[in-house]
């Protein structure tokens, strides 16, 4: 029943000697929609599987409503099952409830109320009927068939024929079908792992509306910050913390505001403790001479002097002991220095970058494209990328976003004219990140590609993109997200004149996405970025170039201004500047 809460208490789960979840608790009451966020590998998917009963914890307890829905990665049907078969299975619980209500109504109509045993039976039937009727109304079972078609259309499957087999559908279509089947049921608790994968903007916004209308509890793990902001009533940060996972009330914007306030309190406490440590060390070094300067004793004042000197020495000893005691305590309990925020102009290179800034900038664009054509992929009539460019490239899948970045990077042979400024440095962060020597550690790869001098100036560990144990792990054993962060670290340490980013927020946690966006604002060069990320697009302050498959591209059609996306949410901008409107852009 939707009235039941989903409860987890002190859940522990380990894989080998690695403890992924360590005493995690959660209460998901009806009407609450809880977003799980955190870095890759902190256990979001594992926790969802345990909540849904698909995995068992090593310790701890989970109490689930009887009616619970978990979005699986793969649907439990073979490739020969049709879309109609899957829908019938999803609609069966609603149809069973309707059939049972009809049966109970018939039983009530036939029960002779005047018989003693019949009176008792009739009361029991009436209670059962009332309980089932409440469930039917909450789950809207009479509207299930219409709702199923409505959901299919909203998730982009309205044109798929029901006799089609699952094997003939794409992975994205199967994922959307699984989502529709869960929503048809309107379960008491709904668990979703990356529900916006394979959804375009319209489908994601449709899903937001459906989840907000559910009466039960929702727990979801998602990297889509716009989705988290639109859906969540609470956010749980699973990243390691002193007191374990922290729950924040409100949407993603509220979470960001609280994290900023936490950062400010951390910085203030660190500064105050460092100031106190310095004062205590100075106090502990005070000598009797510093408190009561030595002076010549007169013969008629020797006794008084000695008495006063004794009192002074006691005072000195007490102060020194108190200072040493407090110093010892503070040195043991002091907070660590807040990690430096990610920047594309590290402090160690600021002097070098400032020297470059004083040089006269050459006139003309960095890259010029005229009449460029990549068969069946992209046509560019005209595009100029200036030295201060901030260009966002958007469009549907297969519109040519990645192809355009590859052309700008010089990675594709094309027809037409491509001119680059002499000596131009260009770096492309592609969607798929691979390193040739997979046996080398992340640290060794970083030093090898940058050179020892630059790697010493900007140590990999100082960027906060990889955890300590991962720095010495072979890159071939790193996850997709970790390899992508290593590639990002290389760009941070040596910013190029033209930075090309293809879906830079893929495989990154929401908080790291925010830091990357802020870092882009301090990049000293030009940026051309392709992204489907709605949160990023809403905050973009540079130009936006929208691509359409098969249509020629011209930068004369680019839109300028923050939040050019028609669906922009003012709340996404209220807490900070648009991230690429700062710096040298």
N, C-alpha and C positions, 0 to 999 in steps of 0.2 A: 504494500500500500504506500502511496506517496507520503503518508503521514510519518513513516518511519525514517529515522536518520541512519546514515552510514557512519560507522564508528571504527576507528583504528587506534590501538593503544600499544605504545612501546614496540613498534614493529622493527625487527632486526632481520637483515638479509645479507648474507655474505656469499661470494663466489671465490672459492679457494681461500687464500689468506687476505683477500680484499673485502672489507666490510662496506657494502654500498649504502645500506640503510642502518642507522644506529639509533634505535629507540625513537622512531618517528611516530607521532600521534596526530590524529585528525578527527574532527567532528564535522560532518557535512549534513546540515539540517535541510529539510525541505525549503525550497526557495532560494537557497544559497548556491552560487556558482563560483567554484574555487579554482583559480588558475595556479598550476604548479610551474614554477620557473626555477632556473638554475643552469649552471654550466653543463655541457655534455658529460655524461658519466656520473652525475650525482644521484641517479636512481629514480628519475621521474617515471620512466616506462615500467621499471620494476615495481614501483609502488602502485601504479595503476593496475598491473596484473595481479598483485597481491590483494588489492581492494576488490577486484572483480572475481577472485577465486581461481584465476588461471595459473597462479603460482602460490606456493606456501611459504610463509615466513619461517625463519629459523627460531624466532621467539616473538612473543607478542600475540595479540588477539585482534580479530576483525569481526564486527557484527554487521551483517548486510541485510537490507530489505529483501524479501522473497523475490520481488520483481526488480531485477537489476540488469542493466544493459552495458556491455563492454564492446567498444569498437576494436575488433581484431584486425590485424594486418592482412590476413587472408580470410575470405569467406569460407565457411564450412560446407561448401558444395563442390561437386566435381565439375569439370569443364563442360560436360554435356547438359547440365541443368540449365533451364531457360530462365529468363527474367521473370516470366509468369510463375515458375516454380518457387523462385526466391520470394516474390511478393506474397504468394499464398502462404508460405511458411511464416512470414512476418505478420500477416493478417490473422493467422489461425488463433492466437490468444484472444483477440478482440471478438472474433466470431464465436469462439468457445464461451466467452462470457455472455454474449447475447443468447446463445443456445441454452446455457444454464439458467439464465434469468427466465426464459420462456418455460423451461421445465419446472422451476420452482413456482412460477405463477400457476401452472396447471395443477401442481400438487396442492397449493393453497386453495385453489378452487374446488378440488375434490375432497379435501379433508373435512370430515364431519365434526364441526365445532362442538356439538352437544355431547359427544362421547368423552369420558374422562381421559383415556389415553390419547384420543384424537386431539383434545384441547392442548395437551403437552406437545404433541407432534406439531400442531399448527403454530404454536409459539416459537418453537425451534426453527421451523421453516421461515417464519416471518423475520426472525433475527438474521438468518442466513441470506434471505432475500434483500433485506435492508443493507447489509454489509456489502453484498455484491453489487447492489445498485449504486452505492457510494463510489465503489471502485470503477464501475462502468462510466459514471458521470465524470470522474476525474480523468479517466483515460479516453473519454470521448469515443467510446467503442462504436456507436452508431454512425459516426462520421469517418470511420477508419478507411473505407474504400476510397471515398472522395479525397481524403487527406493523403493517401498514398500517391495518387496521381498528381496532386498539388505539389507534393514534395519532390517527385521525380522531375517535374517541370522546373521547379525552383532551383534544383541542383544540376540542371543542364542535361537531364536524361529524358525530357518529354518526347523527343523525336525518336527514341530507341524503341523498336518494335518488341512487344512482349514475347514473341516466339524465339527471339535471338538467344543463343547460348552464351554462357559466361565466357567460354573459350574464345568467342568472337569479339568480346569487349576488350578495350584497352585497360591497363592497370588503373588509370585514373577513373575510368567509368565504373569499374568494379568497386573502387573505393567509395565513390559517390553513392552507388547502389547500397552498399553496406550501411552507409550513414542514413540514407532514406529509410531503410528497414528498421533501424533503431528508433528513429524519430516517430515512425508510424505507431510503435508500441507505446510511446509516452511512459517509460518505466519510472519507478519510484526513485531510482538513482541511475545516472547516466555517466559512464566513464569514457573519455575520449582522449586518444593519443594522436596529436598533430592532426586535428580534424580539417584544417584548411589546406592540407596537401591536395594538390590537383583541383583546387577551386579557383575560379577566376573571381574578379571583384564582385560581380553581381551575385554569384553563388555564395561567396563568403558573407556578404551582407544579408542574404536570405537566411543563411544558417544562424547568424547572430539574432535575427528576429525570432526564429523558432526556439532557440535555447532560452531567450528571455521570457518566452511565454510558457515554458514548462513549469508545472507546480512542484516537481520533485527536485532533488539535489543533483548538481552537476559538478564533476571533478574532471579537469582537463589539463593536459600538458600541451603547450603550444609556443612556437617561436614568433607567431604573428602578433606583434604588439598592438596593432589596430584592433585585432580581434579580441585580445585580452582587455583592451580598454572599453570595448563596446559591450562585452558579455559579463565580466567578472564582478562579483560583489565582494570578493576577498582574493588576496594573492598570498601564496605560501612560497617563500624563498628557501629552496633546499640546499643552497650553497652552504659550505661549512661555516658554522658560527659557534661562538663560545657556549651559548645556551641551546644549541640545536636549531632546527628549522624555525623560522620566524614567520608569523602570520600577520598580514597587514589588511586592515579593513579598507574596502573601496576598490576602485578600478585600477588600471595600470598607471594612469596619471597620478592618482593618489599615492601609489607605491613609489613612483619616482620622486614625488615631493618629499615623502618621508625618508627615502634613501639620501636625498640631498641634505635634509636636516640632520640625519645621522652622521653624514660625512662632516658637516660643519661642527657638530658636537665633538666628534673624534678629533678633528684638527685643533679645536679649541682646547680640549683636555690635554692633548699631546703637548701643545705649546705651553700650557700652564704647568704641566709636570716638568717639562724641561727647564723652565724658568726656576721652579722650586728646587730642582736638583742642583742647579748652579748655585743658588743661594745657600743651600745646605752644605755643599762642599766648601764654599767660602767660609761659612760659619764654623764648620768643623776644624778649619785651619787657623782659627783665631787663637792667638797666644795671650798669655797674661800681660805681656808688654803692650799688646794692642788694646786691651781693655783698660789697664791701669799703668800708664807709662812710668818707667822706672825714674826715680828721682833720689837725690841724696837724702839720707836720713840724718836728722839732727839728734844730738845726744839726749836732749830733753824730750824727744818724741819717739824713742825707739819702741816703747811698749805699745803706744797707740798705733804706730805704723804697722807693727807686727800683727796687731788685732785686725786692723783694716785689711792688710794683705791676706790674712787667712780667710776673711769673709769673701774677698775678691776671688781668691783661688777656688773656693767652694762654688761661687757663682759661675766661674769659668767652667769648672768640671761639670756642673749640672747642665749648662748650656751645650757644652760639647757632647756630653752623653745623649742629651735629647736630640741634638742634631744628627749624631751618628745613628741613633735608633731609627729616626724618621728616614734618614738617608738609606739605611739598609732595607727598610720596609718598602720605600718607593722604588728602589732599584730592582726589587723582586717583583713588584706588582705593576710597574709602569706599563702603559699601553704602548704597543708598537707604533712606529711612524706610519701614517696612512700611505698606502702605495701611491706612487706618482701616477696621475692620469695619463692615458695614452695620448701621445702627441706625434704628429708627423714632422715636427721640428724639435728633436730632443735638445735638452739644455746644453749637452756637451758639444752640439754642433751649431749652437745659436750664433756664436761669433763668426763662424764660417758663413752661415746663411746671411747674417747681417752684412758681411763684406760683399756678398753677391748682390744684395739688395741695392747697394750704393752704385753698382755698375749700371751703365746705361742699357736699358732693355732694347734689343734689336727691334726694328720696325717690321710689321707684317706678322701673319699667322704662323703658328708652329707647323701646322699641317693644312694643306689645301687639297680637296677632292673635287674633281670636275669630270662629269660624265663617266663615273665609275660604275662598272657592271660586273656582278658575280652571278653567272647563269643560275636561274631558278632560286636565287637566295636574296639578292639585294641589288637595287639600282639607286645610285646617288647622283642627282643632277649637280648639286653644289653643296659643299660643306667646308667652312673655315673654322679651325680650332685655334683660338688666340692664346697668348701667354698667360692670361688671367681667366681662362675659360672655366665655367662651371656649367656643364651640360649633362642633363639627365635624359637618357634614352629609354622610352617606354614603348609598349606595344604587346600584343598577344604573342603566345608561343608561335615560333616559326615566322615571325614578322621580320627577322633579320638583325636583332639587337646584338647577339654574339658575333655575327658576321661583320657588322660595322666596326666593332671593337677590334676584331682581328685585322681588318683592313687598315685601321689607324695604327695598329702595332706593327704593320709590315709583315704579318704572318701569312698573307694570302696573295697569290698572283691574281691580278685583276686586269680587266680592260678599262682603259681610260687613263686619266692623268692623276697621279698622286705625287705631291711635292712636300718634302719635309725640310725644315730648317737644318742647315749644316751643323753637325755635332749634337743634334737633339737626342736627349736621353728619354727613353720610353720604357715603361714597365706595365705589363698586363697581369692582373690577378684574374685568372680564368676560373670557371666553375669547377673544373676537375684539376686538382693539384697533385702532381706526382714529382718525386725526386729520384734522380738516376740511381744514386748509391743508397739503396734501402737499408743497408747494414750499418750505415753511419748513424750516430746519435743525432738528436735534434741540435744539440749544442755544437757538435763537430760540423754538421751541415751548415749551420749559421756562420761559424768562423770561416769555413772553407769557401763559402760563396761571397762573404763580405770582405774577407781579409782580416788578419789579426788586429791591425790598428783600429779599423772601424768597429770591429766587434768589441774591442776593449772600451772604446769610447761610448758605445751603446750596448751594454751587456744584454743578452737575451733574457736573462732572469729579471732584469729591471723593468721590462715592458709588461709583465703580468699577463702575457698571452698563453703561457704554458705553466702548469704546476711543477713544483720542484722535482718530483719523481719522473716526470715526463721529459725533462731536459736531457737526460742521459739514456732515454729509450730509443732504439733504432727507429728511424722515420718510417720504415716499412711496417712497424707494429703500431704506429699512431693511427687514431681514427681519422675519418675524413675531415671532421671539424678541426682536429689538432693539426693535421697537415696544412689546412687552410690558414690556421692562425700562425704557423711557422712562416708560411709564404707572406702573410701580412707583416710579420715582424721584419722580414727582409726589406719590405717597402718602407716601413717606418724608419729603419736605421739608415737608409740611403734613398731619400725621396727623389724621384726623377722629375724632369721638367714637365713631362706629360704622364699622368697616372690614369690608367684605364682599369676600371673595376667592373667585372661581370658578376652580378648578383652577390655583392660583398657581404650581405647579411645572412646568406645561406649557411647553415651548420653552426651558427653562432648563437649563444644564449641571448635573450632580450637585453640584459644589462650590458653585455659586451657589444651588442649592436649599437646601443646608445653611446658607448665610449668611442667606438669606431667612427660614428657620425660626427661626434664632437671633434675627434682628431682630424677628420677631413677638413674641418673649418680652418685648421692651422697649417694645412699643406702649402708649401711655398710655390708649387707649380700649378699647371692646369689639370683639371679633373674631368674625365668623361666617364659616366657611370650608367650602367644598364641595370634596372631593377624592377621587380614586380611588387616590392615591399610597400604596402599602402602607407604605413607609418612614415617611412623614409620619404616617400613621394609627397606626402602632405606637408612636410617640413622643408622641402627643397626651395631655396631662394634664388637659384640660378635659372638658366634657360631649360626648357623641356622640349624634347623633340619626339613626337609620337610617330611610330612606324606602323604601316599597314602592309600586310603581306601582298606582294605584287605591285605596290604603288611606289613610284619614284620618290626619293628623299631630297628635300632642300631645306637648308637651315633658315631660309626666309620664312618658313612656316613654324619656326620654334616659338614657344610661348615663354614669356619672361615674367617672373614673379613668384613669391612664396605661395605654396598651397594651390598651384594651378590645377591640380586634380579636382574634378567636379564634385567629388565626394569628400572634399577636405573637411576635417573636423577641427573647429576652432580650438578645442581643448588640447589638441596635439601641439599647438604652438604657444599656448598660454604660459607655459612654464619655462620657456627658454627661447633664445633667438633661433631662427631657422639655421640649421647647422652649417650650411654652406654659404651663408651670407657673411660669415666672419673671415678674419685672416686677410690674405692678400687677394682673395677673390673679388 
